[in-house]
Amino acid sequence: MSDAPRLVAIVLCERILQDVLRRDAVSCVNIYNGITAQSFPAVVPLLYSFAQIQAPSVGFEYQFRIVDSQGSLIAMSPPVRVEPLANEYITHKVISAFSGLTFQKEGVYEVFLDVDGKPLGSMPLQVLQLVAAGQETHT
């Protein structure tokens, strides 16, 4: 097995519950497939990013960042240092929170997980405007 960190999964959600006694027991609540807003700019009060990373015998630093479709940075979490795990079959469960996340317009945003300053993986996050029944959107 390689020592290089490998991304297993990224999840965006409204809340994360972590067991106090068993830190590896994590529950993601209200997982996001996308965000729907009535108007823009749209503010999401709290959004959690959660990822599982396989990195058996190395420590690393991770950080999440969100960019718009033009590659402009929308938000970035603070960098966090993670120590190596004793068991090579257990994954690191890394968590960050974005408070007051603001989207200026509709679009597909990208959520990146950077490890040691380099992108390890990403996932799209679609932000749409809610259209009430009987209304049309004008661009």
C-alpha positions in Angstrom: 0.0 0.0 0.0 1.4 3.4 -0.9 2.0 6.0 1.8 0.7 8.8 -0.5 -2.7 10.1 0.8 -5.6 8.8 -1.3 -9.1 10.4 -1.3 -11.9 8.0 -0.5 -14.9 10.4 -0.4 -16.0 14.0 0.1 -19.4 14.8 1.6 -21.1 18.2 2.1 -23.8 18.4 4.8 -25.7 20.6 7.2 -24.4 18.9 10.4 -21.8 16.4 11.6 -22.1 14.3 14.7 -18.9 12.8 16.1 -18.9 10.3 18.9 -16.9 11.6 21.9 -15.5 8.2 22.9 -15.0 6.7 19.4 -13.7 9.6 17.3 -13.8 7.4 14.1 -17.7 7.2 14.5 -19.0 10.1 12.4 -22.5 10.8 11.1 -23.3 13.3 8.3 -26.8 14.8 8.6 -28.7 16.4 5.6 -26.2 15.7 2.9 -26.2 18.3 0.1 -26.5 17.4 -3.6 -26.8 21.1 -4.4 -28.2 24.3 -3.0 -31.4 26.1 -4.0 -31.8 29.8 -3.2 -34.7 32.2 -3.6 -32.5 35.1 -4.5 -28.8 36.1 -4.9 -26.5 36.7 -3.2 -27.5 33.6 -1.2 -26.0 32.9 2.2 -25.7 29.4 3.6 -25.4 29.8 7.4 -23.3 26.7 8.0 -22.0 24.1 5.6 -19.7 21.2 6.7 -17.2 19.5 4.5 -16.2 15.9 5.4 -13.7 13.6 3.7 -12.2 10.3 4.3 -8.5 10.0 3.4 -6.4 6.9 3.3 -2.8 7.7 4.4 -1.5 4.8 6.4 1.8 6.0 7.8 2.2 9.6 7.0 1.0 12.8 8.5 -0.4 15.6 6.3 -2.0 19.0 6.3 -5.4 19.4 4.7 -7.7 22.3 3.7 -11.0 22.6 1.8 -11.6 25.4 -0.7 -14.6 26.4 -2.8 -14.2 28.0 -6.2 -16.7 29.3 -8.8 -16.9 28.3 -12.4 -14.2 30.8 -13.4 -11.8 29.4 -10.7 -12.2 32.4 -8.3 -11.9 31.5 -4.7 -15.2 31.8 -2.8 -14.1 30.3 0.6 -11.3 28.4 2.2 -11.0 26.5 5.5 -8.0 27.0 7.8 -5.2 24.4 7.3 -5.3 21.5 9.7 -2.4 19.1 10.5 -3.2 15.4 10.8 -0.9 12.8 12.5 -0.3 9.3 11.0 -2.7 6.5 12.1 -1.4 3.3 13.8 -3.7 1.0 11.7 -3.2 1.1 7.9 -6.8 0.0 7.3 -8.5 3.0 9.1 -9.2 6.1 7.1 -8.6 9.7 8.4 -11.9 11.5 8.8 -11.3 15.2 8.2 -13.9 17.9 8.9 -14.1 21.6 8.2 -16.9 24.1 8.5 -17.9 27.1 6.4 -19.9 29.7 8.3 -21.8 32.4 6.3 -20.9 30.9 3.0 -22.1 33.4 0.3 -22.9 32.6 -3.3 -23.2 35.6 -5.6 -25.0 33.8 -8.5 -26.2 30.5 -9.8 -23.7 28.1 -11.1 -21.6 25.0 -10.6 -19.0 25.5 -7.9 -16.2 23.1 -7.1 -15.2 22.0 -3.6 -11.5 21.0 -3.5 -9.7 19.0 -0.8 -6.1 20.0 -0.8 -3.5 17.9 1.0 0.0 19.4 1.6 -1.0 22.3 -0.6 -2.0 20.2 -3.6 -5.5 19.2 -4.8 -6.2 15.6 -3.8 -9.8 15.6 -5.2 -12.9 17.6 -5.7 -16.7 17.5 -6.1 -19.1 19.8 -7.8 -21.7 21.8 -5.9 -24.6 23.1 -8.0 -26.3 26.3 -6.8 -29.7 27.0 -8.4 -32.3 29.7 -8.1 -35.7 28.5 -7.0 -38.4 29.4 -9.4 -41.9 29.6 -8.0 -44.7 27.9 -9.9 -46.1 30.2 -12.6 -43.0 32.4 -12.7 -40.4 32.6 -15.4 -36.8 33.5 -15.0 -35.3 36.3 -17.1 -31.7 36.6 -17.9 
